[in-house]
Amino acid sequence: MRACVPCLLIILCTAPVAAQSKLDAPVSRQPTVGSEINRGQKAAFNCGMNTNVLSQTEFADCVSNTVTINRQRSTLSDPFEFGLYVRALQIANVRRMTPDTDGMVAVWHKRAADIMRSKKLALVDFCKAIGAGKCDLTQMQEQTFDLEAARAK
């Protein structure tokens, strides 16, 4: 019986160490291009919902702050920005903001087109990423100030 007591002590002393190492292990999740596009569009949607409909400045500041916060957290990606800007352009269109009259809309439009070009993305990819069953590309083009044409330049 005495020989088992030291064995039991070793087992009891090492068990918490094994459990602790599992708890200290980092959790990792690999985002996909689609999930980042969706995360970005949700962020822009939240900006649209949480700002005064009559305040273009408040909406533009929210979108800009979203980029800044994600950059600081090292969670900013091109697909995230693409989703953010496509949805922001749609909301800007509804709010009667245009690239010609609102400087930030022009910046979003250019950045979205640059990302589309470099990452080989299209508006149909946006639709797929957000789970839209049907995507009216003509309507999307109107809502995003002819973004597909800007991508082609």
JOBEL-V515129 format. One line per field, one symbol per residue. phi: phi as a letter, one per 40 degrees, with the letter a starting at -180 (. if undefined). psi: psi as a letter, one per 20 degrees, with the letter a starting at -180 (. if undefined). burial: # if it has 9 or more other ideal C-beta (glycine too) atoms within 8 Angstrom, else .. Layout:
phi=???
psi=???
burial=???
This chain:
phi=.ccccccccccccccccccccccccccbbccbdcccdcccccccdccccbbcdcbccccccccccccccccccfbcbdcccdcccccccccdcccgcbccbbdccccccccccccdccbfbbccccdcccgccbbccccccccbfgccccccc
psi=hhhhghghggghhhghgghhhhhipqpqpoqrgghggggghhghghghhjqphinhgggghggghgggghghjkjpqghggggghghhggggghjkqqhhiohhggggggggggggghjlqrhhhggghikpgponhggggghkllhghhhi.
burial=................................################..#....#.###.###.##..#.....#..###############.#.##...#.###.######.##..#.###.######....#.#..##.###.##.##..
